[in-house]
């Protein structure tokens, strides 16, 4: 996964906990999940629009 090992992931998790605090982690995770979901929906919608534009017209 992106060339990250267990030690690197633990260090990143520790830094996130220091920056945001343990109480804010669920909120950060929820916001990140919603952002990724919206990004995927936007990419999908853009792909559909491109497909519509590329269809041959009779």
Secondary structure by P-SEA (a helix, b strand, c coil): cccccaaaaaaaaaaaaaaccccaaaaaaaaaaaaaaaaaaaaaaaaaaaaaaacccc
